[in-house]
Amino acid sequence: MYDPSELGVFASTHNLDRKELVRLVQNTEDLGYRSLWFPEALSYESFSLASYLLSNSNKLKIGTGIANIYARDAVTSAQGYDSLNRLFDDRFVLGLGVSHISFVEGARGHEYGKPLSTMTRYLETISNAVIDKTLRIKNRNIILAALGPKMLKLAATKSRGAIPYSVTPEHTAQAREVLGPRAWLFVEQKVCLTSNKSEARAVAQEQMGRYIKWQNYRNNWLRMGFDEDDLKGEGSSRFLDAMVCWGNEKKIQDCLEAHFRAGASQVLIQAFNPEGSHGTDLRALRAFAPNN
């Protein structure tokens, strides 16, 4: 069932300055959302940003969605995780992902390895990292960016669970089946609170344009039942409407509820401004706020 107490927020932080970041995290907490998640590309470094957001909140869980495993070695990730949770009362959740070739080879100069085996080794190194006993946390809350069945299975067996991105409730149901009943399943859902089709589609085209060329997402969308025609150009209307839920509050609530019915532990709302401006749509966050 639809459970607003299990809603979180996913927000792009790349273009936000210090004051905007503080407003984002404090609004998220004040409105009663359970957690706040952010991506990592080539803007803010994940652990630094998490520290800043944690220091400007009191109870809110802060999660990386996701931290690129090529951006820091596994022992450093273990140190960073343990440090943040010791300093901020166990409020940090580490989402890890293999990212994309362009961010790994082109931007960082690393060799992009096979995703499953690379992530497996990374998790094993985190688990075996020799961290100072006064700092080390034994049971870490780590989840994986997982879309396909093999990575989902790894998430279920070697981490707390998964954080799929740009998926439908049908994928959520499939992911829950692979993960089993106990693993965490945090699902990101893009929304645009407008009944203006042209506005909503323009927002969807802008947002999905950066992902539609990346093969790992394309492969997953094809598994989900879309075809190559759906993924041509800026994407078909069917594809765009599935990725960015738009309409009135009731329609968007129905979409969120569909993820919960399919087995999501938490649904992370990524709310876009209908006029296309950057930043999170605070009006939408207020509309679906657990404290309302």
C-alpha positions in Angstrom: 0.0 0.0 0.0 1.0 3.6 -0.4 3.1 4.5 2.6 4.2 8.2 2.7 6.3 7.4 5.8 8.6 5.4 3.5 9.1 8.1 0.9 12.5 9.6 0.2 13.9 12.3 -2.1 16.3 11.9 -5.0 17.8 15.1 -6.2 20.5 16.2 -8.6 22.9 18.4 -6.7 25.4 19.1 -9.5 24.4 22.8 -10.0 23.4 23.7 -6.5 25.5 26.1 -4.4 26.0 25.9 -0.6 22.8 27.7 0.3 20.7 25.8 -2.2 22.1 22.5 -0.8 21.2 23.6 2.7 17.6 24.5 1.7 17.3 21.2 -0.1 18.3 19.0 2.8 16.4 21.1 5.4 13.2 21.1 3.4 13.5 17.4 2.8 13.9 16.8 6.6 11.2 19.3 7.6 8.6 17.8 5.3 9.1 14.4 6.9 10.8 12.5 4.1 12.8 9.5 5.3 16.0 10.0 3.2 17.8 12.2 0.7 19.8 10.7 -2.2 22.1 12.3 -4.8 24.1 11.1 -7.8 27.9 11.4 -8.5 29.2 12.5 -11.8 32.0 15.1 -12.1 30.6 17.7 -9.7 30.6 17.3 -5.9 32.6 14.3 -4.6 30.1 12.0 -2.9 31.6 11.6 0.6 32.3 15.3 0.8 28.8 16.2 -0.2 27.3 13.6 2.2 29.3 15.2 5.1 27.9 18.6 4.2 24.3 17.4 4.0 24.6 15.4 7.2 26.1 18.4 9.0 23.1 20.5 8.0 20.4 18.0 9.1 19.5 16.2 12.3 17.7 12.9 11.6 17.5 12.5 7.9 19.3 9.6 6.3 21.7 10.6 3.5 22.5 8.2 0.7 24.7 8.2 -2.4 22.8 7.3 -5.4 25.3 6.3 -6.5 29.0 6.6 -5.6 31.2 5.5 -8.5 33.4 2.6 -7.4 36.2 3.9 -9.8 36.3 7.2 -8.0 37.9 5.8 -4.9 39.4 2.4 -3.9 37.4 0.0 -1.8 39.3 0.6 1.4 38.8 4.4 1.1 35.1 3.7 0.7 35.1 1.6 3.9 36.9 4.3 5.7 34.6 7.0 4.4 31.5 5.0 5.3 32.7 4.2 8.8 33.9 7.8 9.4 30.6 9.4 8.4 28.5 7.0 10.4 30.6 7.5 13.5 30.4 11.2 13.2 26.7 11.4 12.2 24.9 8.8 14.3 24.5 6.1 11.6 22.7 8.3 9.2 24.7 7.6 6.1 23.8 4.9 3.5 26.4 4.0 0.8 25.0 3.3 -2.6 27.6 1.9 -5.0 27.6 1.5 -8.7 29.9 0.7 -11.6 28.9 3.9 -13.4 29.5 4.3 -17.2 32.4 3.9 -19.5 32.5 7.7 -20.3 32.8 8.5 -16.6 35.4 5.8 -16.0 37.7 5.7 -19.0 37.1 9.1 -20.6 36.9 11.2 -17.5 39.0 9.3 -15.0 41.5 7.3 -17.1 40.6 3.9 -15.6 39.9 0.7 -17.5 36.2 -0.2 -17.3 36.0 -3.8 -16.1 33.2 -6.4 -16.3 30.5 -4.9 -14.0 29.6 -8.0 -12.0 33.1 -9.3 -11.3 34.4 -5.8 -10.7 31.7 -5.0 -8.1 32.1 -8.4 -6.5 35.8 -7.8 -5.9 35.1 -4.3 -4.6 32.6 -5.5 -2.1 34.9 -8.3 -0.9 37.7 -5.7 -0.4 35.4 -3.5 1.6 34.4 -6.4 3.8 38.0 -7.4 4.4 39.4 -3.9 4.8 41.6 -3.5 7.9 40.1 -0.4 9.5 41.1 1.0 12.9 39.0 -0.8 15.6 37.8 2.4 17.1 36.3 3.4 13.8 35.3 0.2 12.1 31.6 -0.6 11.7 30.9 -4.3 11.4 27.6 -4.3 9.6 27.5 -1.6 6.9 24.4 -0.3 5.2 25.6 -0.6 1.6 23.3 -1.1 -1.4 24.0 -1.4 -5.1 22.8 0.3 -8.3 21.4 -2.8 -9.8 19.1 -3.2 -12.9 19.7 -6.7 -14.4 19.1 -10.0 -12.6 22.8 -10.8 -12.0 23.6 -7.5 -10.3 20.3 -7.7 -8.3 21.3 -11.2 -7.1 24.7 -9.8 -6.0 23.0 -7.0 -4.2 20.8 -9.5 -2.4 23.7 -11.7 -1.3 26.6 -9.3 -0.7 24.9 -6.0 0.3 21.7 -4.8 2.0 19.9 -4.5 -1.3 19.5 -2.4 -4.4 18.7 1.1 -5.7 17.3 0.8 -9.3 17.1 4.0 -11.3 14.8 4.9 -14.2 12.5 1.9 -13.9 8.8 1.1 -13.8 6.7 -0.6 -11.2 6.9 -3.8 -13.3 10.7 -3.7 -12.9 10.2 -3.1 -9.2 8.2 -6.4 -9.0 10.8 -8.3 -10.9 13.6 -6.8 -8.7 11.7 -7.8 -5.6 11.4 -11.4 -6.9 15.2 -11.6 -7.5 16.1 -9.9 -4.2 13.8 -11.9 -2.0 11.6 -10.5 0.8 14.2 -9.1 3.1 16.6 -7.1 1.0 16.2 -3.3 0.8 14.7 -2.0 -2.5 14.9 1.7 -2.8 13.3 2.8 -6.1 13.9 6.2 -7.8 10.8 7.6 -9.5 10.9 10.8 -11.6 7.8 13.0 -11.3 6.6 16.3 -12.8 3.5 17.8 -11.1 1.7 19.3 -14.1 -1.2 18.3 -16.3 0.3 20.1 -19.2 1.4 17.4 -21.6 3.8 19.6 -23.5 5.5 20.8 -20.4 5.8 17.3 -19.0 7.2 15.8 -22.2 9.7 18.6 -22.6 11.0 17.9 -19.1 11.1 14.2 -19.8 13.0 14.6 -23.0 15.6 16.8 -21.3 16.1 14.5 -18.4 16.1 11.2 -20.3 18.3 12.6 -23.1 21.4 12.1 -20.9 20.6 8.4 -20.2 19.1 7.2 -23.4 22.5 6.8 -25.1 24.0 4.7 -22.2 24.0 1.0 -23.0 23.3 -0.4 -19.5 20.1 1.6 -19.3 19.1 0.8 -22.8 19.6 -2.9 -22.1 17.4 -2.7 -19.1 14.7 -0.8 -20.9 14.7 -3.5 -23.6 14.3 -6.2 -20.9 11.4 -4.2 -19.5 9.5 -4.4 -22.8 10.4 -1.2 -24.6 11.8 -1.6 -28.2 14.4 0.2 -30.2 11.8 2.5 -31.7 11.0 3.7 -28.2 14.6 4.6 -27.6 15.2 6.5 -30.9 16.0 10.2 -30.8 14.5 11.8 -27.7 12.4 8.7 -26.9 8.8 7.8 -27.7 5.9 9.2 -25.8 5.3 5.8 -24.3 8.8 5.6 -23.0 8.9 9.2 -21.7 5.6 8.9 -19.9 6.8 5.7 -18.2 10.0 7.3 -17.0 8.6 10.6 -15.8 5.2 10.3 -14.1 3.2 13.5 -14.7 -0.3 14.7 -14.1 -2.2 15.7 -11.0 -1.4 14.6 -7.4 -3.7 11.6 -7.6 -2.1 10.3 -10.8 1.4 10.6 -9.3 0.3 9.1 -6.0 -1.0 6.1 -8.0 2.4 5.7 -9.6 4.2 5.8 -6.2 1.7 3.3 -4.8 2.3 1.0 -7.7 6.0 0.7 -6.7 5.0 0.0 -3.1 2.6 -2.7 -4.2 5.3 -4.2 -6.3 7.6 -4.5 -3.3 9.6 -1.3 -2.9 10.9 -0.7 0.6 11.2 3.0 -0.1 10.3 5.2 -3.1 12.6 8.1 -3.8 10.8 11.0 -5.5 12.9 13.0 -8.0 10.7 16.0 -8.6 11.3 18.2 -11.7 10.0 21.8 -12.2 7.4 21.9 -15.0 9.0 25.0 -16.5 12.3 23.2 -16.8 14.4 25.2 -14.2 17.1 23.3 -12.4 16.7 22.1 -8.8 14.0 20.1 -7.1 10.3 21.2 -7.4 9.5 22.1 -3.8 5.8 22.4 -4.7 5.8 18.7 -5.6 7.7 17.7 -2.4 5.1 19.6 -0.3 2.3 17.9 -2.2 3.5 14.4 -1.3 5.2 15.2 2.0 4.8 12.6 4.8 4.1 15.4 7.2 1.1 16.7 5.2 
